[in-house]
Amino acid sequence: MEARDKQVLRSLRLDLGAEVLVDGLVLQYLYQEGVLTENHVQEIKAQATGLRKTMLLLDILPSRGPKAFDAFLDSLQEFPWVREKLEKAREEAITELPAEMKKLRPKDTVTCLASQLNWRF
């Protein structure tokens, strides 16, 4: 999973915990798509509350490969408003990236190549 998508899940963690019930199609879809293993599904279902189930899913997802975020979006058929919120946050993260890149290398900096240096010992 891309760092941007991990950040989106982290930033909306509490919202997702309050709105997504993972017992229904969400877990089954993620299992079907190979994002979750059978052990993951059993571990999530064993949690006492819906909130804990969702939080555990959010803990597992970032380590489940590059298609995990998109599969999670697809699994939210019962929660279209949540999917829209995630997609919007993802778009905002994409548009903010160039600004962050500019902070890393302001226009006033000077680039110096090692081949241009004269070393004397």
N, C-alpha and C positions, 0 to 999 in steps of 0.2 A: 504494500500500500504506500502510495506517495506521502511524503511528509505533509503536504497541503491537506490531504484527506484525513490524516491522523489529527491534524490541528482542528479541522472542522468537527470531527467527532468529539474531541476534547472540549472544544468551546461550547458545544450544544449538549454536553453530557447530561446535565440536570433536566433540560427540556425533553430529551429523548427518554430519560427514565420515567418522567411523569406521563408521557403520551403513548409510548409504544408498548404493546403487550406482545411479548415474544412467543407465547405459547401457541399461537395460531399458525398462520402460514409462514411467518417470518423464519422460524427455526427450520421448518420442513423445506422451504425453498433454499435456504443456505446449505442445508444438508444435501439436497438434490444437486446443487451446483458444485458440490465438492469444497465449499468454503469451510464448512464445519464437518468434523468427524462424528461418528456415532457417540464416541466418548464425550465430545463437547456437548452434544445435544442432551445426553443423560445428565451431565454435570449441571447444565443450565436448568433443566427441568427439576432437578433436586433442590434448587434454591427455594427458600420458604415464601418469598413474596415476589410479586411481579417486578418491583423495583430492583430487587437483588438479581433476578434473572436477566433483566435488561442491562444492568451494570456489568455483570459477568460477560455477557455477549459483547459489550463495548470494550471490555478488557481483552477479549480474545481476538476480535476482528482485525486490529492493526497488524497482527503477526501472521495473517492468513493469506498473504500473497497479493499480487497486483490487482486482481479482479474482485477482491473482497468488498471494496467500497461500492463499486457499481452493482455487484450482486445484492448488497444490502439495500441500495436504492430500489432495485427491482423487487425486492421482497416486501416492500412497504405498500403493496397494493391496497391494503385495508386502511392505510394511513396516508392518503395523498397530500394532506397539509404538511405532514412531517417531511415527506419526500421533497416537497417544494421548498421548505425551509432549509434542508440540507443542500439542495441544488443551488439555492441563492447564496448560501454561505460559501459554497465551493467557488462560485463565480466571483464573489467578492475577494476571496483569497487569491484568485488568479489575477484580478486587476490590481491588487495591492502588491503583488510580487515585483513588478518593475520599479516601484517606488522604493522598496526595500533594497533592491539591487543598486539603485542610485546612491543610497546611503553608504553602501559598502565601498564605492569608488567615486567620490565627488569629482567634478570636472576639473578642479584646481590641482589635482594630484599629478605628479610627474612619474612617468614610467621609465625605468632605467633597465636596460638589458645588461646582463652580465658580460656579454661580448663587447659592450661599449666601455667597460671599466678598464683602466690601466692599473694593474697591480704591480707594486714594486716592493721587493723584500730586501 
